[in-house]
Each structure stands twice: as structure tokens, then as C-alpha cells.
Amino acid sequence: MDPQSLPPNVSTSHKISSDGLQYKKCDLKEENRLLEPVRAREENPFDIFRVFCVSLIPSMALNLVPALWDFPQVLESIIAGATAGVVVEAALYPIDTIKTRLQAARGGGKVVLKGLYSGLGGNLVGVLPASAIFLGVYEPAKQKLLKTFPENLSAFAHLTAGALGGAASSLVRVPTEVVKQRMQTGQFASAPAAVRLIVAKEGFRGLYAGYGSFLLRDLPFDAIQFCIYEQLRMGYKLAAQRDLNDPENAIIGAFAGAITGAVTTPLDVIKTRLMVQGSSKQYKGILDCVRTIMREEGTHTLMKGIGPRVLWIGIGGSIFFGVLEKTKEMLAKKRPENQKSF
């Protein structure tokens, strides 16, 4: 701030600097008054976060929208991903709830079969943008990698694109999953109450409880599931010498989902335990969780809920990929002729 621009009501004393210039020095009381807003922002970082959200995010979004319209297939993937994600969650939520309660129950704990739709509304609010983000990252990344790598490394392109999509969407998926699983296990009655109490008791990072274990489960899951699905589709398409129909896409999606769901069950158990523990902190981290489960409950506990999980993700894969491909096909037909290429 220019010293000469200080308001007249500021108490100052005149000093001469070493270069002969005169400047004004505020007394301590006035200095504290002037610095108070700055200190308040330092103590409350959410003020800075709010400024960022209000001022920067809209301008970033406005700059991004025209760029996305240059890539109609990306927009179609975003819409198709959001649609498929919401349909799967709404249709199979009770199976997911049973799986979560099986995994969260310690020892011979009884699983309650009431309130199987608990938390569905709040979950759908998070699933829609998360699925959109995943496909919005996955599709362009896949196209770029397929052009970069030789044809015999197409599986690596699908694995990498799946992991990138999972990492990007995790910023929304993790808080959604934390709230959902706490409600499924009966800790909260509504999503807004869950968010409010989690933040009050555990801080903002309580919404990201088990983030490491989530990535440990979901990055391999997303990579493997989409890789199996894409590779099987490519092989089937090559053998049949035609595009796949809706039932064929659904069957391949079910197979990819069931296999991936089975092999990642131990990672899912660990993720569930870390996310639902809340402020009790009975596990100190991923390794401590694994050791504690194996010591107190046995190795077989790491496969808890595999039946509902395989059923849920198998059927879910069928619905998800079936809806995904059908929605993309419908949107592509409505695309103007001059935008047919990617």
C-alpha cells in the first residue's frame, strides 16, 4: 500500500528512510486493525476456498465448455456415463447395502436387512457427476493412448485410461462413498446431516476417510474392468466382423464386472472398514487394518461380501455398459453430419 494513501484517521508517526524518503508508520493498534482481515483469512482457509469457487471455477467452466463442444464424442461420453451410473445405482442399491453391512460387521455381528435404500438420494447426487467425470476423462484419454501405442499394446491404453478416469472421479466418489456407507450402516439418517456431523467431528478431511484404500481398490478395479470389457469387445467384433448388439454389450459388461469384483473384494473390505470407522479410529491405516482383521477375525474375513459384490457388480456391469453404449449410440445419431469425426 502506498504510504501517502493512508486515510486521515490513521494514527501515524513520520520517519526518514536511509534513502532520504519520508514515510508514515502506523502505531501498533492501527496496524492490528488493518491486518485483521488478512489474519482472519489465514485462520479460516475456507474463505480463500470460497473465493476460488466463486471467482475462478465459473470462468474455468466457461473456457472449458467451448472446447468440449469441439469434441462431441466427449460430451456424449459424459452424458452417457452419468446416465449409466445413476441407473445402476438406483437399480442395485439394496444389494450394495447388504454387501456393505456384511463387510462392516465385526466377528459374528448380525446383518440388518431393513432400510436397504438408506442414503440412495444423497448417493445419486454424487454418482451423477462422478460417472460423468470418469467417462469424460476416460474416453479422450483412451483415444489419445490408442493412437500413441502400437495396436498390440491396446490393453495397456485401456488400463491406463481406466486408472486416469478413476483418479479424476475419486475427488467426488470418495465423499459420496463415505456418506453412503455411513448411512448404510445406520450412523446417520440423512445425507445433509451426515456431511454436517462428519465435518464437525472429523474435519473436512473426514469426508475423505479411507481415500488411500479407495484408490487402492478403485484404480485397479476401473483399470481392469474397462480393460477386460474393451478387449473382449474388440475380440468379439473382430471375430463377428460386425458391431455388437445391446445384449452382447450387456453380457460382456457383466462378465468384466463379475471377474473384477471378485478379485478386488479384499481391497473393498479394507476400504469399507476404514470409511465406516468414523472418529473411533480403530484402524491406523491400510496395513494396520489388514493386520488387525487377519489377527482378530481371520484371513477369510477379507473375502466377506464377495457373493453380493459379484452379483451387484456383475449385474451392474451388464446394466452400466448396456446403458452406456445405447446412450452413446442414440446421441451419436443426433450429432450433426459435420461433427461425425472425433
C-alpha positions as CSV (number, residue, x, y, z in Angstrom):
1,M,0.0,0.0,0.0
2,D,1.3,3.5,-0.8
3,P,2.0,5.3,2.5
4,Q,0.6,8.5,1.2
5,S,-2.8,6.8,0.5
6,L,-3.5,6.1,4.2
7,P,-6.8,7.5,5.4
8,P,-6.5,10.6,7.6
9,N,-7.9,8.8,10.7
10,V,-4.9,6.5,10.9
11,S,-2.6,7.4,13.7
12,T,1.0,7.6,12.3
13,S,4.4,8.9,13.0
14,H,6.8,10.4,10.4
15,K,10.1,8.7,9.7
16,I,13.0,9.3,7.3
17,S,14.3,6.2,5.5
18,S,18.0,5.6,4.6
19,D,17.4,6.9,1.1
20,G,16.1,10.2,2.4
21,L,12.4,9.5,1.6
22,Q,9.7,10.3,4.1
23,Y,7.2,7.6,5.0
24,K,4.4,7.1,7.6
25,K,4.5,4.4,10.3
26,C,1.2,3.2,11.8
27,D,1.1,2.6,15.5
28,L,0.6,-1.0,16.8
29,K,-3.1,-0.6,17.4
30,E,-3.8,0.6,13.9
31,E,-1.5,-2.0,12.4
32,N,-3.5,-4.7,14.1
33,R,-6.8,-3.3,12.8
34,L,-5.5,-3.1,9.2
35,L,-4.1,-6.7,9.3
36,E,-7.1,-8.3,11.0
37,P,-8.9,-9.3,7.7
38,V,-5.7,-10.9,6.4
39,R,-5.2,-12.9,9.6
40,A,-8.9,-14.0,9.6
41,R,-8.4,-15.4,6.1
42,E,-5.3,-17.3,7.2
43,E,-7.2,-18.8,10.2
44,N,-10.2,-19.7,8.0
45,P,-8.9,-21.2,4.8
46,F,-12.5,-21.9,3.6
47,D,-12.8,-18.1,2.9
48,I,-10.0,-18.5,0.3
49,F,-11.6,-21.7,-0.9
50,R,-14.9,-19.8,-1.3
51,V,-13.2,-17.0,-3.2
52,F,-11.7,-19.6,-5.5
53,C,-15.0,-21.3,-6.1
54,V,-16.9,-18.1,-6.7
55,S,-14.4,-16.3,-8.9
56,L,-12.2,-18.9,-10.7
57,I,-14.4,-22.0,-11.2
58,P,-17.1,-20.2,-13.3
59,S,-14.5,-18.7,-15.6
60,M,-12.7,-22.0,-15.9
61,A,-16.0,-23.7,-16.8
62,L,-16.9,-21.0,-19.4
63,N,-13.5,-21.5,-21.0
64,L,-13.9,-25.3,-20.9
65,V,-17.4,-25.5,-22.5
66,P,-16.5,-24.2,-25.9
67,A,-13.5,-26.6,-26.0
68,L,-15.8,-29.5,-25.1
69,W,-18.2,-28.7,-27.9
70,D,-15.4,-29.2,-30.4
71,F,-15.3,-32.8,-29.2
72,P,-18.9,-34.1,-29.4
73,Q,-17.9,-37.7,-28.5
74,V,-16.5,-36.4,-25.2
75,L,-19.8,-34.7,-24.4
76,E,-21.7,-37.8,-25.4
77,S,-19.5,-39.9,-23.1
78,I,-20.1,-37.5,-20.2
79,I,-23.9,-37.7,-20.7
80,A,-23.9,-41.5,-21.3
81,G,-21.6,-42.1,-18.2
82,A,-23.8,-40.0,-15.9
83,T,-26.9,-41.8,-17.2
84,A,-25.5,-45.3,-16.8
85,G,-24.1,-44.6,-13.4
86,V,-27.4,-43.3,-12.0
87,V,-29.4,-46.2,-13.5
88,V,-27.1,-48.8,-12.0
89,E,-27.0,-47.2,-8.5
90,A,-30.8,-46.8,-8.4
91,A,-31.4,-50.4,-9.6
92,L,-28.9,-52.3,-7.4
93,Y,-28.6,-50.1,-4.3
94,P,-30.1,-52.7,-1.9
95,I,-27.5,-55.3,-2.9
96,D,-24.7,-52.8,-2.3
97,T,-26.2,-52.0,1.1
98,I,-26.2,-55.7,2.1
99,K,-22.6,-56.1,0.9
100,T,-21.5,-53.0,2.9
101,R,-23.2,-54.3,6.1
102,L,-21.6,-57.7,5.7
103,Q,-18.2,-56.2,5.4
104,A,-18.6,-53.7,8.3
105,A,-19.9,-56.3,10.7
106,R,-17.1,-57.5,13.1
107,G,-16.9,-61.1,14.2
108,G,-20.3,-62.7,14.1
109,G,-22.2,-59.4,14.0
110,K,-25.8,-59.7,12.7
111,V,-26.6,-58.0,9.4
112,V,-29.9,-56.0,9.5
113,L,-32.0,-56.2,6.3
114,K,-34.1,-53.1,7.0
115,G,-33.6,-49.7,5.3
116,L,-31.8,-51.1,2.3
117,Y,-32.4,-47.9,0.4
118,S,-30.9,-45.7,3.1
119,G,-28.8,-43.0,1.6
120,L,-29.8,-43.6,-2.0
121,G,-30.8,-39.9,-2.7
122,G,-27.6,-38.4,-1.5
123,N,-25.6,-41.1,-3.3
124,L,-27.2,-40.4,-6.6
125,V,-26.3,-36.7,-6.2
126,G,-22.7,-37.7,-6.1
127,V,-22.8,-40.6,-8.6
128,L,-24.1,-38.5,-11.4
129,P,-21.1,-36.0,-11.6
130,A,-18.6,-38.8,-10.6
131,S,-19.7,-41.0,-13.5
132,A,-19.7,-38.0,-15.9
133,I,-16.2,-37.1,-14.8
134,F,-14.9,-40.7,-15.2
135,L,-16.2,-41.1,-18.8
136,G,-15.2,-37.5,-19.6
137,V,-11.6,-38.3,-18.8
138,Y,-11.6,-42.0,-19.9
139,E,-12.8,-41.6,-23.5
140,P,-10.4,-38.9,-24.7
141,A,-7.5,-40.5,-22.7
142,K,-8.3,-43.8,-24.4
143,Q,-8.4,-42.3,-27.9
144,K,-5.2,-40.5,-27.3
145,L,-3.4,-43.6,-25.9
146,L,-4.7,-45.9,-28.7
147,K,-3.2,-43.5,-31.2
148,T,0.1,-43.3,-29.3
149,F,0.7,-47.0,-28.6
150,P,1.0,-49.8,-31.1
151,E,-2.0,-52.0,-31.7
152,N,-0.6,-54.9,-29.6
153,L,-0.5,-52.6,-26.6
154,S,-4.1,-51.6,-26.7
155,A,-4.8,-53.3,-23.4
156,F,-2.2,-51.0,-21.8
157,A,-4.1,-48.0,-23.2
158,H,-7.3,-49.2,-21.7
159,L,-5.7,-50.0,-18.4
160,T,-4.1,-46.5,-18.2
161,A,-7.3,-44.7,-19.3
162,G,-9.3,-46.5,-16.7
163,A,-6.9,-45.6,-13.9
164,L,-6.9,-41.9,-15.0
165,G,-10.7,-41.8,-15.1
166,G,-10.8,-43.4,-11.7
167,A,-8.3,-41.0,-10.2
168,A,-10.1,-37.9,-11.6
169,S,-13.6,-39.0,-10.4
170,S,-12.3,-40.1,-7.0
171,L,-12.5,-36.4,-5.8
172,V,-16.3,-36.7,-6.0
173,R,-16.6,-40.5,-5.5
174,V,-14.8,-40.7,-2.1
175,P,-17.0,-38.2,-0.2
176,T,-20.1,-39.8,-1.8
177,E,-18.9,-43.3,-0.8
178,V,-18.1,-42.2,2.8
179,V,-21.6,-40.6,3.3
180,K,-23.3,-43.5,1.6
181,Q,-21.6,-46.2,3.7
182,R,-22.1,-44.4,7.0
183,M,-25.8,-44.2,6.2
184,Q,-26.0,-47.8,5.0
185,T,-24.6,-48.9,8.4
186,G,-27.2,-46.8,10.3
187,Q,-24.9,-44.0,11.6
188,F,-26.9,-41.1,10.0
189,A,-30.5,-40.6,9.0
190,S,-29.9,-38.2,6.0
191,A,-27.1,-37.2,3.7
192,P,-27.0,-33.5,4.8
193,A,-26.9,-34.5,8.4
194,A,-24.1,-37.0,7.6
195,V,-22.0,-34.3,5.9
196,R,-22.5,-31.8,8.6
197,L,-21.7,-34.1,11.5
198,I,-18.7,-35.7,9.8
199,V,-17.2,-32.3,9.2
200,A,-18.0,-31.2,12.7
201,K,-16.4,-34.3,14.4
202,E,-13.6,-35.2,12.0
203,G,-13.0,-32.0,10.0
204,F,-13.3,-31.6,6.2
205,R,-10.9,-34.5,5.6
206,G,-13.3,-36.8,7.4
207,L,-15.2,-36.8,4.1
208,Y,-12.1,-38.3,2.5
209,A,-11.7,-41.1,5.2
210,G,-10.1,-44.1,3.6
211,Y,-9.1,-42.2,0.5
212,G,-5.9,-44.2,0.1
213,S,-7.7,-47.5,0.4
214,F,-10.3,-46.3,-2.1
215,L,-7.7,-45.6,-4.7
216,L,-6.0,-48.9,-3.8
217,R,-9.3,-50.6,-4.7
218,D,-10.8,-48.4,-7.4
219,L,-7.8,-47.6,-9.6
220,P,-7.1,-51.4,-10.2
221,F,-10.9,-52.0,-10.4
222,D,-11.6,-49.3,-13.0
223,A,-8.5,-50.2,-15.0
224,I,-9.1,-54.0,-15.0
225,Q,-12.9,-53.8,-15.6
226,F,-12.7,-51.4,-18.6
227,C,-9.6,-53.2,-20.0
228,I,-11.5,-56.6,-19.9
229,Y,-14.6,-55.0,-21.4
230,E,-12.8,-53.2,-24.2
231,Q,-10.6,-56.1,-25.1
232,L,-13.5,-58.6,-25.2
233,R,-15.5,-56.2,-27.3
234,M,-12.6,-55.8,-29.7
235,G,-12.1,-59.5,-30.0
236,Y,-15.8,-60.3,-30.4
237,K,-16.2,-57.5,-33.0
238,L,-13.2,-58.8,-35.0
239,A,-14.5,-62.4,-34.9
240,A,-18.1,-61.5,-35.8
241,Q,-17.0,-58.8,-38.3
242,R,-19.8,-56.5,-37.1
243,D,-20.8,-54.2,-34.4
244,L,-22.1,-55.7,-31.1
245,N,-25.8,-55.5,-30.3
246,D,-27.2,-54.4,-27.0
247,P,-27.5,-57.9,-25.4
248,E,-23.9,-58.7,-26.4
249,N,-22.6,-55.5,-24.8
250,A,-24.5,-56.3,-21.6
251,I,-23.2,-59.9,-21.4
252,I,-19.6,-58.7,-21.9
253,G,-20.1,-56.0,-19.3
254,A,-21.5,-58.5,-16.8
255,F,-18.5,-60.8,-17.3
256,A,-16.0,-58.0,-16.9
257,G,-17.8,-56.6,-13.8
258,A,-18.1,-60.0,-12.1
259,I,-14.4,-61.0,-12.6
260,T,-13.1,-57.6,-11.5
261,G,-15.5,-57.5,-8.5
262,A,-14.3,-60.9,-7.3
263,V,-10.5,-60.2,-7.5
264,T,-10.8,-56.8,-5.8
265,T,-13.0,-58.0,-2.8
266,P,-10.2,-57.9,-0.2
267,L,-9.4,-54.3,-1.2
268,D,-13.1,-53.5,-0.9
269,V,-13.3,-54.9,2.6
270,I,-10.4,-52.8,3.7
271,K,-11.9,-49.7,2.1
272,T,-15.2,-50.3,3.8
273,R,-13.7,-50.8,7.3
274,L,-11.6,-47.6,7.0
275,M,-14.5,-45.5,5.7
276,V,-17.1,-46.5,8.3
277,Q,-14.9,-46.4,11.4
278,G,-15.5,-42.6,11.8
279,S,-13.8,-40.9,14.7
280,S,-13.2,-44.1,16.6
281,K,-10.0,-44.7,14.6
282,Q,-9.8,-48.4,15.4
283,Y,-7.5,-48.8,12.4
284,K,-4.5,-46.6,11.9
285,G,-4.2,-47.2,8.2
286,I,-4.3,-49.7,5.4
287,L,-1.6,-52.1,6.7
288,D,-2.9,-51.9,10.3
289,C,-6.4,-52.6,9.1
290,V,-5.2,-55.7,7.2
291,R,-3.1,-57.0,10.2
292,T,-6.0,-56.3,12.7
293,I,-8.6,-58.1,10.5
294,M,-6.3,-61.1,10.0
295,R,-5.3,-61.3,13.7
296,E,-8.8,-60.9,15.2
297,E,-11.1,-62.3,12.6
298,G,-9.1,-64.5,10.3
299,T,-7.9,-64.2,6.7
300,H,-11.3,-65.3,5.3
301,T,-12.8,-62.0,6.6
302,L,-11.1,-60.3,3.7
303,M,-13.4,-62.1,1.3
304,K,-16.6,-61.0,3.2
305,G,-19.4,-59.9,1.0
306,I,-17.9,-61.5,-2.2
307,G,-21.3,-63.0,-3.1
308,P,-23.3,-59.8,-3.0
309,R,-20.4,-57.9,-4.5
310,V,-20.0,-60.2,-7.5
311,L,-23.8,-60.3,-8.0
312,W,-24.0,-56.5,-7.7
313,I,-21.1,-55.6,-10.0
314,G,-21.9,-58.4,-12.4
315,I,-25.5,-57.2,-12.9
316,G,-24.3,-53.6,-12.6
317,G,-21.7,-54.2,-15.3
318,S,-24.4,-55.5,-17.6
319,I,-26.7,-52.5,-17.0
320,F,-23.9,-49.9,-16.9
321,F,-22.2,-50.9,-20.2
322,G,-25.5,-51.7,-21.8
323,V,-27.0,-48.3,-21.0
324,L,-23.6,-46.6,-21.7
325,E,-23.3,-48.0,-25.3
326,K,-27.0,-47.5,-26.1
327,T,-26.9,-43.9,-24.9
328,K,-23.8,-43.2,-26.8
329,E,-25.4,-44.7,-29.9
330,M,-28.6,-42.6,-29.5
331,L,-26.6,-39.4,-29.0
332,A,-24.3,-40.1,-32.0
333,K,-27.4,-40.4,-34.3
334,K,-28.4,-36.9,-33.3
335,R,-25.0,-35.5,-33.9
336,P,-24.8,-33.1,-37.0
337,E,-23.0,-34.6,-40.0
338,N,-20.2,-32.1,-39.8
339,Q,-19.3,-33.4,-36.3
340,K,-19.2,-37.1,-37.0
341,S,-15.4,-37.4,-36.5
342,F,-13.7,-37.1,-33.2
